[in-house]
Amino acid sequence: MSAPRSAKDFQSMAKARAIIKRLKAVKNIRKITRTMELIATARFKKAMDRAAEAKAYTQKIAEIVGDLASAELSFTHPLLEQREQEERVLLLVLTSNRGLCGGYNSGVLRIADQRLKALSKGRINQILEVSGKRGLSYFNFEGQQIDATYTNFEDKPTFDEVEDLANRFAELYTSGAVDRIEVVYSEFHSISRQVAIRETLLPIQNLSTPEAESDQKHSVDYEFLPSAEAILEEIVPAAFKAKLFKCFLDAAVSEQIARMVAMKGATENADEMIRSLSTRYNRARQSQITSELSEIIGGAAALE
């Protein structure tokens, strides 16, 4: 008959069971973070391909606009006209619908919050439009009035959806309902660099890119048919729509990169915790086995 277990033995057993329970929980979390990392990686690659395809289109439009600008046309466009006094400013903030993407949303919301405070300080009427549930939750918590919300833009924003938004913005600006339209989003530069910035959408200040400006030296002479004015009437709204679409694409790519990096870090932390808990469990189990062996040896010695 074995000797009764001591309180120390029960504590050791309870500690081992607690470690096993925690180890299983960490392993389950690790499976989730690893899966989310793989999903974010796949979505990032698709979003990256769409952004690359759109970049060629927007760059070509910028080149054409640059050539038109170099032609010194006297014709102007309502979307290019700047207001002498800015009394109403519309701010569009692009955030994500889901979390677990590191500091992606916090960087965008910080810049948006600073801009709203600056507008309030300057006594300028502001119109706030938010894309993404995370931004909506933040501004509701802050008690900020939101004039329009969009939760339909996921990791695959379509041009048709953005075009409807761009047409409404153009109508607001040309009708004089707003004097300036700005966007806050995360601009994609490379896999290792995404920057939260604020840009002016309307009035259009500079449609051309550095690549387009460098190519203007080698630009060809255009023959405008039916006229330069008619072409400008079509190209300026198209360039504005392409610019807004690029903002949504950059935001989608940046979000997936941020989520991919965050989930990769969470998976690595889970691996480290699993190793640490496994070591603690082995030590606790070893201590328990040693105690049981000592009891067996003691009991055998007592029978002699």
HELIX and SHEET records of a PDB file:
HELIX    1   1 ALA A    7  SER A   70  1                                  64    
HELIX    2   2 PRO A   78  LEU A   80  5                                   3    
HELIX    3   3 TYR A  104  LYS A  121  1                                  18    
HELIX    4   4 LYS A  133  GLU A  142  1                                  10    
HELIX    5   5 PHE A  159  THR A  174  1                                  16    
HELIX    6   6 PRO A  210  ASP A  215  1                                   6    
HELIX    7   7 GLN A  216  HIS A  218  5                                   3    
HELIX    8   8 ALA A  228  LEU A  303  1                                  76    
SHEET    1   A 5 ALA A 148  TYR A 150  0                                        
SHEET    2   A 5 ASN A 125  SER A 131  1                                        
SHEET    3   A 5 ARG A  88  LEU A  94  1                                        
SHEET    4   A 5 ARG A 180  SER A 190  1                                        
SHEET    5   A 5 ARG A 193  LEU A 202 -1                                        
END                                                                             
